[in-house]
């Protein structure tokens, strides 16, 4: 949003109140009132001035920081000032950033009947407890089916966990839930879909359907498995239309915003804009995140495949992305474009590379490696930041090869090309990323979710070395952390704790001790380094004059507790652009 330039001449005191800020070529409006926040300690994440106790804010931006109110006197004597003591005694950080979420997709899936193995966090009320075994899964599904009053209403369930259950579902499994109504299951990763025979019959899905990932039995008949995003989307999306209605979609997203807010997140991301509708989703995001009352910012990343499909050519898709980016505001920023290499971590369909999986099965490519660089090239030449879903070792080879090809043909500096999720990597791959100027947006929860489970699938050593943030940091690759909600809970303090402990589900021992980092490094990963990887470090991530006054407010200092206890520190609230939002005021929607 371009702010109007004030061209009048002012006296010296008034000059102080106009306080010019660089913001997309404009300057700030005159400051009518200064708010000074005082706190027990403010961690600015600015290496030159790392801590403070007072911070002045005007027009949603930081004016100055200091160790006392006296340090801010040049401002407070020149401007009408209010001292806000609501944060007194609290620990303040720049607003936490979750660098990879899915606000609509994640909120939608977790609102469905649930059969997830791990507990599913809720914005309001207790978490949904995970299932213990396959018998409990089918018991829950039978209960969900029995609760449906309309005999023609389909049953759509979320959360089947392939690694925990040891297999994919089949149509025969779901026929036992109902032989008369449509039954569909979305797996925990949202990459796989499973349907019963009624879906196949009523939807008239042809046996020779050409979508990759469609499963067949020994007789060549459809077995109800639709594996990978293309196949899963084909069967699932038609049933989620009611949740895309503006009122319902808005309600769902606001619920996730409240969940994020409870956990100190002030900026999140949508890493797949267009997954349901290239037209409708931007309108929904605008209605929610450009609402001044929304206590959260969003960076939205268009999905390349869906935009090209919608507009027919890459050139027209790029024009459409430009049009969205031109509408960016401080609250809703459109930046970059999303690509995929291999498939799902949670679904054990990523490409581990090297010796592969213990049982010999192969993962899935979403984008064949030989096509990756060619698909990226027009976007790269357009100057877009590129984010690539890239999980396994074989996927890192493909993504590195694509980036190397792009750099050889059209060299770029400060491109912020980012490897998303980054579940596994060899040492040489991480050094190649550094040489090519790439960043890593890591799902550290992989080690907590699956580190103790995946030894039988990929070997004990590789399972314990998942999410190699220690090596990334040592080699100087810019690194951030994320939840990929609903894959993991959006709890940055938990991620910080895991970065130090690397505990699995048992919480008994460190997995991959060589991949731990220090507390300060972990805190950077959810603040200034997250902002850098996203290309937003001129706006958020640290508390410096001219940057947005977004804060996360804690009841205790992570530096004063044991690493394993950091995850349990209470979030007192957040501040967005200088407006205070206590977590205690969150009400169910």
C-alpha positions as CSV (number, residue, x, y, z in Angstrom):
1,X,0.0,0.0,0.0
2,X,1.6,3.3,-1.1
3,X,1.3,6.0,1.6
4,X,0.7,9.6,0.4
5,X,3.7,12.0,0.5
6,X,3.1,14.9,2.8
7,X,4.5,18.0,1.0
8,X,4.0,20.7,3.6
9,X,6.7,22.5,5.4
10,X,6.8,22.1,9.2
11,X,8.5,23.7,12.2
12,X,11.2,21.7,13.9
13,X,8.9,20.0,16.4
14,X,6.5,19.1,13.6
15,X,9.3,17.7,11.5
16,X,9.9,15.2,14.3
17,X,6.3,14.2,14.2
18,X,6.3,13.5,10.5
19,X,9.3,11.1,10.9
20,X,9.9,9.8,7.3
21,X,9.8,6.1,6.8
22,X,10.8,4.3,3.6
23,X,7.8,2.2,2.7
24,X,7.5,1.2,-1.0
25,X,8.6,4.6,-2.2
26,X,6.3,6.6,0.2
27,X,6.7,8.1,3.6
28,X,4.7,7.8,6.8
29,X,1.8,10.1,7.7
30,X,2.4,12.6,10.5
31,X,2.6,11.0,14.0
32,X,-0.3,12.2,16.0
33,X,0.5,10.2,19.2
34,X,3.5,8.2,20.3
35,X,3.0,5.0,22.3
36,X,5.9,3.8,24.4
37,X,5.9,0.2,25.6
38,X,7.9,-0.8,28.6
39,X,8.9,-4.4,29.4
40,X,11.1,-6.4,31.6
41,X,13.3,-7.2,28.6
42,X,12.9,-6.7,24.8
43,X,15.0,-8.9,22.5
44,X,15.2,-6.9,19.4
45,X,17.1,-9.5,17.2
46,X,19.1,-6.5,15.9
47,X,22.8,-7.6,16.5
48,X,23.9,-4.0,16.9
49,X,21.4,-3.3,19.8
50,X,20.2,-6.7,20.9
51,X,18.2,-5.8,24.0
52,X,16.0,-2.9,25.3
53,X,13.5,-2.1,27.9
54,X,11.4,0.5,26.2
55,X,10.2,0.9,22.6
56,X,8.4,3.9,21.0
57,X,5.7,3.1,18.3
58,X,3.8,5.3,15.9
59,X,1.7,4.6,12.8
60,X,2.2,0.8,13.4
61,X,6.0,1.2,13.2
62,X,8.9,1.2,15.6
63,X,10.2,4.8,16.2
64,X,13.0,3.9,18.6
65,X,14.2,1.5,21.3
66,X,16.1,2.2,24.5
67,X,17.1,0.9,27.9
68,X,14.9,3.4,29.6
69,X,12.3,6.1,29.0
70,X,15.1,8.7,29.1
71,X,16.6,7.2,26.0
72,X,13.4,8.0,24.1
73,X,13.1,11.6,25.3
74,X,14.0,13.1,21.9
75,X,10.7,11.6,20.7
76,X,8.6,11.9,23.8
77,X,9.4,15.6,24.3
78,X,8.5,16.3,20.7
79,X,5.2,14.3,20.5
80,X,2.2,13.6,22.6
81,X,3.0,10.4,24.3
82,X,1.2,7.6,26.1
83,X,3.2,5.1,28.1
84,X,1.7,1.6,27.9
85,X,2.6,-0.5,30.8
86,X,0.6,-3.6,29.8
87,X,3.8,-5.4,28.9
88,X,5.6,-4.4,32.1
89,X,7.3,-7.5,33.6
90,X,7.0,-9.4,30.3
91,X,9.6,-10.7,27.9
92,X,9.2,-9.3,24.4
93,X,10.4,-10.6,21.0
94,X,9.8,-9.6,17.5
95,X,6.6,-11.3,16.4
96,X,7.1,-15.0,15.8
97,X,6.8,-16.0,12.1
98,X,5.5,-19.4,10.9
99,X,7.2,-19.6,7.6
100,X,5.1,-22.3,6.0
101,X,1.4,-22.8,6.7
102,X,-1.8,-23.4,4.8
103,X,-4.5,-21.1,6.4
104,X,-7.4,-22.3,4.4
105,X,-6.3,-25.9,3.6
106,X,-5.1,-26.5,7.1
107,X,-8.1,-25.0,8.8
108,X,-10.4,-27.0,6.5
109,X,-8.8,-30.4,7.0
110,X,-8.6,-30.1,10.8
111,X,-12.3,-29.2,10.9
112,X,-13.2,-32.6,9.4
113,X,-14.0,-35.8,11.4
114,X,-10.6,-36.8,12.7
115,X,-8.6,-40.1,12.7
116,X,-5.1,-38.7,13.2
117,X,-2.6,-40.7,15.2
118,X,-1.1,-37.6,16.9
119,X,-3.1,-35.1,18.9
120,X,-4.6,-32.3,16.8
121,X,-4.4,-28.9,18.4
122,X,-7.5,-26.8,18.6
123,X,-7.9,-23.0,18.8
124,X,-10.7,-23.4,21.3
125,X,-11.0,-26.2,23.9
126,X,-8.9,-29.3,24.3
127,X,-6.8,-31.0,21.6
128,X,-8.4,-33.9,19.7
129,X,-6.7,-37.0,21.0
130,X,-5.0,-39.2,18.5
131,X,-6.0,-42.8,17.7
132,X,-3.9,-45.6,19.1
133,X,-4.4,-48.3,16.4
134,X,-6.2,-49.3,13.3
135,X,-9.1,-50.7,15.2
136,X,-9.7,-47.4,16.9
137,X,-9.6,-45.7,13.4
138,X,-12.4,-47.8,12.1
139,X,-14.4,-47.5,15.3
140,X,-14.3,-43.7,14.9
141,X,-15.2,-43.8,11.3
142,X,-18.2,-46.0,12.0
143,X,-19.3,-43.6,14.7
144,X,-18.9,-40.6,12.3
145,X,-21.0,-42.5,9.7
146,X,-23.7,-43.3,12.2
147,X,-24.0,-39.7,13.2
148,X,-24.9,-38.5,9.7
149,X,-28.6,-38.0,9.4
150,X,-28.9,-37.6,5.7
151,X,-28.4,-41.1,4.0
152,X,-27.0,-39.3,0.9
153,X,-24.5,-37.1,2.7
154,X,-20.9,-38.1,1.9
155,X,-18.5,-38.8,4.8
156,X,-15.2,-37.1,4.4
157,X,-12.6,-37.9,7.1
158,X,-9.1,-36.5,7.7
159,X,-5.9,-38.0,9.3
160,X,-5.1,-41.5,8.1
161,X,-1.5,-42.1,9.0
162,X,0.3,-44.4,6.6
163,X,3.6,-44.9,8.5
164,X,1.9,-45.4,11.8
165,X,-0.7,-47.8,10.4
166,X,1.7,-49.5,8.1
167,X,-0.3,-49.4,4.9
168,X,-2.6,-47.4,2.6
169,X,-6.3,-47.8,2.8
170,X,-8.3,-49.5,0.1
171,X,-11.9,-49.2,-1.2
172,X,-12.7,-52.6,0.5
173,X,-11.7,-51.0,3.9
174,X,-14.0,-48.1,3.3
175,X,-16.8,-50.3,1.9
176,X,-17.0,-51.7,5.4
177,X,-17.8,-48.2,6.7
178,X,-20.6,-47.8,4.2
179,X,-21.7,-49.5,1.1
180,X,-24.4,-47.0,0.4
181,X,-22.9,-43.5,0.9
182,X,-19.7,-42.0,-0.4
183,X,-16.8,-42.4,2.0
184,X,-13.6,-40.5,1.4
185,X,-10.5,-40.3,3.6
186,X,-7.8,-37.6,3.3
187,X,-4.5,-38.8,4.8
188,X,-2.6,-36.8,7.5
189,X,-0.3,-35.2,4.9
190,X,-3.2,-34.1,2.6
191,X,-1.3,-35.7,-0.3
192,X,-3.3,-38.9,-0.5
193,X,-7.0,-39.7,-0.9
194,X,-8.9,-43.0,-0.4
195,X,-12.5,-43.7,-1.5
196,X,-15.0,-46.5,-1.3
197,X,-16.7,-48.3,-4.2
198,X,-19.7,-45.9,-4.0
199,X,-17.5,-42.9,-4.9
200,X,-16.1,-44.7,-7.9
201,X,-19.5,-45.7,-9.1
202,X,-21.4,-42.5,-8.4
203,X,-18.6,-40.3,-9.7
204,X,-18.2,-42.6,-12.7
205,X,-14.4,-42.7,-12.4
206,X,-13.1,-44.6,-15.4
207,X,-10.9,-47.5,-14.8
208,X,-8.4,-46.2,-17.3
209,X,-8.1,-42.7,-15.8
210,X,-4.7,-41.2,-16.6
211,X,-4.0,-39.2,-13.5
212,X,-0.7,-40.3,-11.9
213,X,-1.0,-42.0,-8.5
214,X,-4.3,-43.7,-9.1
215,X,-4.0,-47.2,-7.6
216,X,-5.2,-50.5,-9.1
217,X,-5.5,-54.0,-7.7
218,X,-4.1,-57.3,-9.1
219,X,-7.0,-57.5,-11.5
220,X,-6.3,-54.0,-12.8
221,X,-9.4,-52.5,-11.1
222,X,-9.4,-49.2,-9.2
223,X,-8.4,-50.0,-5.6
224,X,-9.6,-46.7,-4.1
225,X,-6.2,-45.2,-3.7
226,X,-5.5,-41.8,-5.1
227,X,-1.9,-41.0,-4.1
228,X,-0.2,-37.7,-4.7
229,X,-1.7,-34.2,-4.9
230,X,-3.0,-34.5,-8.4
231,X,-4.9,-37.7,-7.7
232,X,-6.0,-36.7,-4.2
233,X,-7.3,-33.3,-5.4
234,X,-9.3,-35.1,-8.1
235,X,-11.4,-37.0,-5.6
236,X,-11.4,-34.7,-2.6
237,X,-11.9,-31.2,-3.9
238,X,-15.5,-31.7,-5.2
239,X,-16.6,-32.5,-1.6
240,X,-15.1,-29.5,0.1
241,X,-17.0,-26.9,-1.9
242,X,-19.3,-26.0,1.1
243,X,-16.3,-25.1,3.1
244,X,-15.2,-22.7,0.4
245,X,-18.3,-20.6,0.8
246,X,-17.1,-17.1,2.0
247,X,-18.7,-17.2,5.4
248,X,-17.5,-20.7,6.3
249,X,-14.0,-20.3,4.8
250,X,-13.7,-17.0,6.8
251,X,-14.8,-18.7,10.0
252,X,-12.3,-21.5,9.5
253,X,-9.4,-19.2,8.8
254,X,-10.2,-16.9,11.7
255,X,-10.1,-20.0,14.0
256,X,-6.5,-20.8,12.8
257,X,-5.6,-17.1,13.3
258,X,-6.7,-17.5,16.9
259,X,-4.7,-20.7,17.3
260,X,-1.6,-18.9,15.9
261,X,-2.2,-16.0,18.1
262,X,-2.4,-18.2,21.2
263,X,1.1,-19.4,20.3
264,X,2.6,-16.0,19.6
265,X,2.5,-16.0,15.8
266,X,2.1,-12.5,14.3
267,X,2.8,-13.4,10.6
268,X,2.0,-16.6,8.8
269,X,2.2,-17.8,5.2
270,X,0.0,-19.5,2.6
271,X,2.3,-21.7,0.6
272,X,-0.3,-22.8,-2.0
273,X,-2.6,-20.0,-3.1
274,X,-4.9,-21.4,-5.8
275,X,-5.1,-25.0,-4.5
276,X,-8.9,-24.8,-4.5
277,X,-9.6,-21.7,-6.6
278,X,-7.3,-19.2,-8.2
279,X,-10.1,-16.7,-8.3
280,X,-11.8,-17.2,-4.9
281,X,-8.8,-17.7,-2.6
282,X,-7.3,-14.2,-3.1
283,X,-10.7,-12.6,-2.4
284,X,-11.0,-14.6,0.8
285,X,-7.5,-13.8,1.9
286,X,-8.2,-10.1,1.2
287,X,-11.4,-10.1,3.2
288,X,-9.7,-11.7,6.2
289,X,-6.1,-10.4,6.3
290,X,-6.7,-6.8,5.1
291,X,-9.3,-6.4,7.8
292,X,-7.7,-4.0,10.3
293,X,-9.2,-6.0,13.1
294,X,-7.3,-9.2,12.1
295,X,-4.4,-9.7,14.6
296,X,-2.1,-11.3,12.1
297,X,-0.3,-10.7,8.8
298,X,0.0,-13.1,5.9
299,X,2.5,-13.7,3.1
300,X,0.7,-15.5,0.2
301,X,2.6,-17.6,-2.4
302,X,0.8,-18.6,-5.6
303,X,1.0,-22.3,-6.6
304,X,2.6,-22.4,-10.1
305,X,0.7,-25.4,-11.4
306,X,-2.8,-24.1,-10.6
307,X,-2.1,-20.6,-12.0
308,X,-0.7,-22.0,-15.2
309,X,-3.7,-24.4,-15.5
310,X,-6.1,-21.5,-14.8
311,X,-4.6,-19.0,-17.3
312,X,-3.5,-21.5,-20.0
313,X,0.1,-20.2,-20.5
314,X,3.0,-19.4,-18.3
315,X,3.1,-15.8,-19.6
316,X,-0.5,-15.2,-18.6
317,X,0.0,-16.9,-15.2
318,X,3.0,-14.6,-14.6
319,X,0.8,-11.6,-15.5
320,X,-1.8,-12.8,-13.0
321,X,0.8,-13.1,-10.3
322,X,2.1,-9.6,-11.0
323,X,-1.5,-8.3,-10.6
324,X,-1.7,-9.9,-7.2
325,X,1.7,-8.7,-6.1
326,X,0.7,-5.1,-7.1
327,X,-2.1,-5.4,-4.5
328,X,0.2,-6.3,-1.6
329,X,-0.2,-4.4,1.6
330,X,1.5,-4.5,5.0
331,X,-1.1,-7.0,6.1
332,X,-1.3,-9.2,3.0
333,X,1.9,-9.6,1.0
334,X,2.0,-11.6,-2.3
335,X,5.5,-12.8,-3.0
336,X,7.2,-15.5,-5.0
337,X,5.8,-18.7,-6.5
338,X,5.6,-22.4,-5.3
339,X,7.0,-25.5,-7.0
340,X,7.1,-29.2,-6.0
341,X,9.6,-32.0,-6.4
342,X,8.9,-35.2,-4.4
343,X,5.7,-36.1,-2.6
344,X,4.8,-36.5,1.1
345,X,7.0,-37.0,4.2
346,X,4.1,-38.2,6.4
347,X,2.9,-40.5,3.7
348,X,6.3,-42.1,3.1
349,X,6.1,-41.2,-0.5
350,X,9.0,-38.7,-0.6
351,X,12.2,-39.7,-2.4
352,X,14.9,-40.6,0.2
353,X,17.6,-41.3,-2.4
354,X,20.7,-43.3,-2.0
355,X,19.8,-46.8,-0.6
356,X,16.1,-45.8,-0.7
357,X,13.5,-47.3,1.7
358,X,14.2,-50.4,3.7
359,X,11.3,-52.3,2.2
360,X,12.3,-51.3,-1.4
361,X,9.3,-49.2,-2.3
362,X,9.8,-46.1,-4.3
363,X,8.5,-42.6,-3.5
364,X,6.6,-40.4,-5.9
365,X,7.7,-37.4,-8.0
366,X,5.2,-34.6,-8.2
367,X,7.4,-32.9,-10.8
368,X,9.8,-35.1,-12.7
369,X,13.4,-33.9,-12.2
370,X,14.1,-33.5,-15.9
371,X,11.2,-30.9,-16.1
372,X,11.9,-28.9,-13.0
373,X,14.4,-26.3,-14.3
374,X,12.4,-25.7,-17.5
375,X,9.2,-25.1,-15.5
376,X,11.1,-22.7,-13.2
377,X,13.0,-20.8,-15.9
378,X,10.4,-18.2,-16.9
379,X,9.6,-17.4,-13.3
380,X,13.3,-17.2,-12.5
381,X,13.8,-14.8,-15.4
382,X,10.9,-12.8,-14.2
383,X,12.7,-12.2,-10.9
384,X,10.3,-14.2,-8.7
385,X,11.4,-15.8,-5.5
386,X,11.1,-19.5,-5.9
387,X,9.9,-21.8,-3.1
388,X,10.3,-25.6,-3.7
389,X,8.7,-28.4,-1.8
390,X,11.8,-30.7,-1.6
391,X,11.9,-33.3,1.1
392,X,14.2,-36.3,0.4
393,X,17.8,-36.7,-0.6
394,X,16.9,-37.5,-4.2
395,X,14.7,-34.4,-4.2
396,X,17.5,-32.2,-3.0
397,X,19.6,-33.5,-5.9
398,X,16.9,-32.5,-8.3
399,X,16.3,-29.1,-6.8
400,X,20.0,-28.3,-6.6
401,X,20.4,-29.3,-10.3
402,X,17.6,-27.0,-11.2
403,X,19.0,-24.1,-9.3
404,X,22.4,-24.6,-10.8
405,X,21.0,-24.7,-14.3
406,X,19.1,-21.5,-13.6
407,X,22.2,-19.7,-12.3
408,X,24.3,-20.9,-15.2
409,X,21.8,-19.5,-17.7
410,X,20.7,-16.4,-15.9
411,X,22.8,-15.5,-12.9
412,X,20.9,-13.7,-10.0
413,X,22.0,-12.3,-6.7
414,X,20.0,-12.3,-3.5
415,X,17.3,-14.5,-5.1
416,X,16.2,-16.2,-1.8
417,X,15.5,-19.5,-3.6
418,X,14.2,-21.7,-0.8
419,X,14.1,-25.4,-0.2
420,X,10.8,-26.2,1.6
421,X,10.5,-28.8,4.4
422,X,14.1,-30.1,3.8
423,X,13.6,-33.4,5.6
424,X,16.9,-35.1,4.5
425,X,20.1,-34.1,2.9
426,X,23.7,-35.1,2.4
427,X,26.5,-32.8,3.6
428,X,27.6,-32.0,0.0
429,X,24.1,-30.9,-0.8
430,X,24.0,-28.4,2.0
431,X,27.4,-27.0,0.9
432,X,26.1,-26.8,-2.7
433,X,23.0,-24.8,-1.4
434,X,25.4,-22.4,0.3
435,X,27.4,-22.0,-2.9
436,X,24.3,-21.3,-5.0
437,X,22.8,-18.8,-2.5
438,X,19.8,-20.9,-1.5
439,X,17.9,-20.9,1.8
440,X,16.2,-23.6,3.8
441,X,12.7,-23.5,5.3
442,X,12.8,-26.6,7.5
443,X,10.0,-28.6,9.2
444,X,11.9,-29.4,12.4
445,X,8.8,-31.2,13.7
446,X,9.7,-34.2,11.5
447,X,12.3,-35.3,14.1
448,X,9.7,-35.0,16.9
449,X,6.8,-36.6,14.8
450,X,8.7,-39.4,13.1
451,X,12.3,-39.6,14.3
452,X,11.6,-42.6,16.5
453,X,9.2,-44.2,14.0
454,X,11.1,-44.0,10.7
455,X,14.1,-46.1,11.7
456,X,12.3,-49.2,10.2
457,X,11.5,-47.3,7.0
458,X,14.8,-45.5,6.2
459,X,17.3,-46.8,8.8
460,X,18.1,-45.5,12.3
461,X,20.8,-43.1,11.3
462,X,18.8,-41.3,8.6
463,X,15.7,-41.2,10.8
464,X,17.6,-39.5,13.7
465,X,19.3,-37.0,11.3
466,X,16.1,-35.7,9.8
467,X,15.7,-31.9,9.5
468,X,19.5,-31.2,9.6
469,X,19.4,-27.6,10.9
470,X,22.8,-27.9,12.7
471,X,24.7,-28.5,9.5
472,X,22.7,-25.8,7.7
473,X,23.6,-23.2,10.3
474,X,27.2,-24.3,10.5
475,X,27.6,-24.0,6.7
476,X,25.9,-20.5,6.7
477,X,22.7,-21.4,4.8
478,X,19.9,-19.1,5.9
479,X,17.5,-21.3,7.8
480,X,14.0,-20.9,9.3
481,X,11.5,-23.3,10.8
482,X,7.8,-23.9,10.2
483,X,4.9,-26.2,11.2
484,X,3.3,-26.8,7.7
485,X,0.1,-26.8,9.7
486,X,-1.8,-29.1,10.0
487,X,1.2,-31.4,9.7
488,X,2.4,-30.1,13.0
489,X,1.1,-27.7,15.7
490,X,1.9,-24.0,15.0
491,X,3.9,-23.6,18.2
492,X,7.2,-21.7,17.6
493,X,8.3,-22.1,21.2
494,X,8.0,-25.8,20.8
495,X,10.1,-25.6,17.6
496,X,12.7,-23.6,19.4
497,X,12.8,-26.2,22.2
498,X,13.1,-29.0,19.6
499,X,16.0,-27.2,17.9
500,X,17.9,-27.5,21.2
501,X,16.8,-31.0,22.3
502,X,15.7,-32.9,19.1
503,X,13.5,-35.1,21.3
504,X,11.1,-37.6,19.6
505,X,7.7,-38.5,20.8
506,X,9.0,-40.3,23.8
507,X,10.9,-37.2,25.0
508,X,13.6,-39.5,26.4
509,X,16.7,-38.8,24.3
510,X,18.2,-36.5,21.7
511,X,18.0,-37.7,18.1
512,X,20.8,-36.6,15.9
513,X,22.8,-34.7,18.5
514,X,25.0,-33.2,15.8
515,X,22.0,-31.3,14.4
516,X,21.2,-29.3,17.4
517,X,21.7,-25.5,17.5
518,X,22.0,-22.8,20.2
519,X,19.1,-21.0,21.7
520,X,19.9,-17.7,20.0
521,X,20.2,-19.5,16.6
522,X,16.8,-21.1,17.2
523,X,15.2,-17.9,18.2
524,X,16.5,-16.2,15.0
525,X,14.9,-19.0,13.0
526,X,11.4,-17.9,14.1
527,X,12.1,-14.1,13.9
528,X,14.7,-12.4,11.8
529,X,16.0,-15.4,9.8
530,X,12.4,-16.4,9.0
531,X,11.8,-12.9,7.7
532,X,15.0,-13.1,5.7
533,X,14.1,-16.4,4.1
534,X,10.7,-15.0,3.2
535,X,12.2,-11.8,1.8
536,X,10.4,-9.7,4.4
537,X,13.3,-8.7,6.6
538,X,12.9,-5.1,5.7
539,X,9.4,-5.1,7.3
540,X,9.4,-7.7,10.2
541,X,11.7,-10.0,12.1
542,X,13.5,-7.5,14.2
543,X,12.6,-4.4,16.3
544,X,14.4,-1.5,14.6
545,X,13.3,2.0,13.7
546,X,11.1,1.9,10.6
547,X,10.0,-1.7,10.9
548,X,6.5,-2.9,11.8
549,X,5.8,-3.0,15.5
550,X,4.8,-6.6,15.7
551,X,5.7,-8.3,19.0
552,X,5.4,-11.7,20.8
553,X,4.9,-11.3,24.5
554,X,6.0,-14.1,26.9
555,X,5.5,-14.6,30.6
556,X,9.1,-16.0,31.0
557,X,12.5,-15.7,29.3
558,X,13.6,-18.7,27.2
559,X,17.1,-17.9,28.4
560,X,16.1,-18.6,32.0
561,X,14.6,-22.1,31.6
562,X,15.9,-25.5,30.6
563,X,15.7,-26.3,26.8
564,X,13.0,-28.9,27.2
565,X,10.8,-26.4,29.2
566,X,10.9,-23.6,26.6
567,X,7.9,-25.2,24.8
568,X,5.8,-24.7,28.0
569,X,6.4,-21.0,28.4
570,X,3.1,-19.2,28.4
571,X,2.4,-16.7,25.6
572,X,0.9,-13.6,27.2
573,X,-0.2,-12.2,23.9
574,X,0.8,-10.4,20.7
575,X,1.1,-6.9,19.4
576,X,0.3,-6.1,15.7
577,X,1.4,-2.7,14.5
578,X,1.4,-1.4,18.1
579,X,-2.1,-2.7,18.9
580,X,-2.1,-5.1,21.9
581,X,-3.9,-8.5,21.7
582,X,-3.8,-10.4,25.0
583,X,-4.2,-14.1,24.5
584,X,-6.7,-14.2,27.4
585,X,-9.2,-12.2,25.3
586,X,-9.5,-14.9,22.6
587,X,-13.1,-16.1,22.4
588,X,-14.5,-19.1,20.4
589,X,-15.9,-18.1,17.0
